[in-house]
Amino acid sequence: MTDVIARFEFKADRAAEFCENDRTFSEVRYPEVEDLIADCEEFGDALIDCTAYVNGKVIVLSDMTAK
């Protein structure tokens, strides 16, 4: 099992769907990278960017988010 920590930045007009307290950032822990990618594809139109910490490396998932 891979431990993945993802930090999402949401568009201001959509952030309330995913974040609390008027924030535009949210942090989520995933058991596998594939779960993170599935979420990026599912709500990519609401994302500005996603950065993840996977196996000691930071990756940017800009290509998985709609601009």
Backbone as JSON, one array per atom type, in Angstrom:
{
  "sequence": "MTDVIARFEFKADRAAEFCENDRTFSEVRYPEVEDLIADCEEFGDALIDCTAYVNGKVIVLSDMTAK",
  "N": [[0.84, -1.19, 0.0], [0.58, 2.16, -0.87], [1.19, 5.31, 0.55], [-0.41, 8.28, 0.04], [-0.48, 11.74, 0.0], [-2.46, 14.35, -0.82], [-2.78, 17.67, -2.0], [-5.21, 19.84, -2.81], [-6.11, 22.58, -4.89], [-8.84, 24.52, -5.31], [-11.11, 26.09, -7.63], [-12.39, 29.31, -6.9], [-15.19, 29.71, -7.11], [-16.17, 27.14, -6.87], [-15.11, 26.0, -4.64], [-16.48, 25.76, -2.17], [-17.86, 23.39, -2.39], [-16.05, 21.46, -1.74], [-14.43, 22.28, 0.34], [-14.12, 23.72, 3.66], [-15.06, 26.65, 5.57], [-14.64, 28.9, 3.83], [-12.32, 28.34, 2.4], [-9.94, 27.58, -0.2], [-8.27, 25.52, -0.51], [-7.61, 22.05, 0.06], [-6.71, 19.13, 1.86], [-6.04, 15.73, 1.35], [-5.78, 12.3, 2.23], [-4.78, 9.41, 0.56], [-5.0, 5.87, -0.14], [-3.82, 4.79, -2.39], [-2.2, 5.8, -5.45], [-3.77, 5.62, -7.73], [-6.36, 6.08, -6.79], [-6.29, 8.79, -6.19], [-5.82, 9.86, -8.76], [-8.22, 9.13, -10.0], [-10.05, 10.77, -8.59], [-9.09, 13.31, -9.39], [-9.74, 13.23, -12.08], [-12.51, 13.01, -11.86], [-13.49, 15.38, -10.53], [-12.1, 17.38, -11.84], [-12.78, 19.68, -13.3], [-13.29, 21.53, -11.36], [-10.93, 22.07, -10.21], [-7.92, 23.94, -9.7], [-5.3, 23.2, -9.3], [-3.32, 20.35, -8.31], [-1.22, 18.94, -5.95], [0.9, 16.36, -4.9], [2.25, 14.2, -2.38], [4.16, 11.5, -2.69], [5.55, 8.49, -1.87], [7.82, 9.78, -0.75], [8.34, 11.74, -2.62], [7.48, 14.79, -4.27], [4.86, 15.44, -6.42], [3.35, 17.12, -9.18], [0.15, 17.46, -10.35], [-0.86, 18.82, -12.59], [-1.57, 18.26, -15.22], [-3.75, 16.62, -14.91], [-5.85, 18.15, -14.23], [-8.53, 20.34, -15.11], [-8.31, 23.43, -16.75]],
  "CA": [[0.0, 0.0, 0.0], [1.28, 3.43, -0.98], [0.54, 6.41, 1.25], [-0.4, 9.46, -0.81], [-1.1, 12.93, 0.57], [-2.71, 15.29, -1.91], [-3.26, 19.02, -1.66], [-5.99, 20.36, -3.93], [-6.51, 23.98, -4.94], [-10.09, 24.59, -6.05], [-11.58, 27.39, -8.12], [-13.13, 30.0, -5.83], [-16.64, 29.53, -7.24], [-16.5, 25.73, -6.63], [-14.41, 25.54, -3.43], [-17.42, 25.42, -1.09], [-18.29, 22.0, -2.57], [-14.99, 20.56, -1.3], [-13.68, 22.85, 1.47], [-14.88, 24.42, 4.7], [-14.59, 27.95, 6.06], [-14.23, 29.79, 2.74], [-10.98, 27.99, 1.92], [-9.87, 27.04, -1.56], [-7.33, 24.39, -0.46], [-8.01, 20.9, 0.86], [-5.71, 18.07, 1.88], [-6.68, 14.41, 1.44], [-4.87, 11.15, 2.23], [-5.26, 8.3, -0.27], [-4.22, 4.65, 0.01], [-3.13, 4.48, -3.65], [-2.14, 6.88, -6.44], [-4.91, 5.46, -8.65], [-7.53, 6.73, -6.18], [-6.08, 10.23, -6.38], [-6.03, 10.16, -10.18], [-9.67, 9.02, -10.26], [-10.68, 11.99, -8.08], [-8.7, 14.41, -10.26], [-10.55, 13.11, -13.3], [-13.92, 13.21, -11.53], [-13.83, 16.79, -10.28], [-11.05, 18.2, -12.44], [-13.27, 20.99, -13.75], [-13.34, 22.42, -10.21], [-9.57, 22.22, -9.7], [-6.87, 24.78, -10.28], [-4.1, 22.37, -9.31], [-3.18, 19.32, -7.28], [0.15, 18.53, -5.66], [0.83, 15.18, -4.04], [3.48, 13.65, -1.79], [4.06, 10.06, -2.94], [6.82, 7.77, -1.68], [8.91, 10.71, -0.49], [8.53, 12.69, -3.72], [6.38, 15.69, -4.55], [4.48, 15.47, -7.83], [2.32, 18.09, -9.53], [-0.78, 16.8, -11.25], [-1.51, 19.85, -13.4], [-2.16, 17.7, -16.44], [-4.97, 15.9, -14.56], [-6.86, 19.13, -13.85], [-9.02, 21.21, -16.17], [-8.0, 24.84, -16.48]],
  "C": [[0.88, 1.24, 0.0], [0.5, 4.49, -0.21], [0.71, 7.67, 0.42], [-1.12, 10.58, -0.08], [-1.23, 13.95, -0.54], [-3.23, 16.6, -1.38], [-3.91, 19.58, -2.91], [-6.19, 21.86, -3.79], [-7.72, 24.06, -5.86], [-10.38, 26.01, -6.53], [-12.49, 28.0, -7.05], [-14.63, 29.75, -5.91], [-17.08, 28.09, -6.99], [-15.94, 25.22, -5.29], [-15.35, 25.11, -2.32], [-17.92, 23.98, -1.2], [-17.3, 21.02, -1.93], [-14.28, 21.01, -0.02], [-14.63, 23.53, 2.46], [-14.27, 25.79, 4.96], [-14.0, 28.84, 4.97], [-12.8, 29.53, 2.25], [-11.06, 27.5, 0.48], [-8.91, 25.86, -1.63], [-7.9, 23.28, 0.43], [-6.92, 19.84, 0.77], [-6.41, 16.74, 2.15], [-5.6, 13.34, 1.41], [-5.54, 10.02, 1.44], [-4.4, 7.06, -0.02], [-3.37, 4.34, -1.22], [-3.19, 5.67, -4.6], [-3.34, 6.82, -7.38], [-6.18, 6.11, -8.12], [-7.46, 8.24, -6.35], [-6.35, 10.62, -7.83], [-7.51, 10.11, -10.53], [-10.4, 10.27, -9.77], [-10.33, 13.2, -8.94], [-9.52, 14.4, -11.55], [-12.01, 13.43, -13.02], [-14.27, 14.67, -11.31], [-12.76, 17.75, -10.79], [-11.51, 19.57, -12.89], [-13.37, 21.99, -12.61], [-11.95, 22.75, -9.68], [-8.76, 23.27, -10.44], [-5.61, 23.95, -10.38], [-4.18, 21.34, -8.2], [-1.71, 18.96, -7.17], [0.07, 17.37, -4.69], [2.22, 14.78, -3.57], [3.33, 12.13, -1.86], [5.45, 9.44, -2.78], [8.02, 8.71, -1.51], [9.19, 11.72, -1.58], [7.28, 13.54, -3.89], [6.12, 15.67, -6.05], [3.37, 16.48, -8.03], [1.46, 17.45, -10.6], [-1.53, 17.8, -12.13], [-2.18, 19.28, -14.64], [-3.43, 16.9, -16.16], [-6.11, 16.85, -14.21], [-7.26, 19.96, -15.05], [-8.7, 22.65, -15.8], [-9.12, 25.72, -16.96]]
}
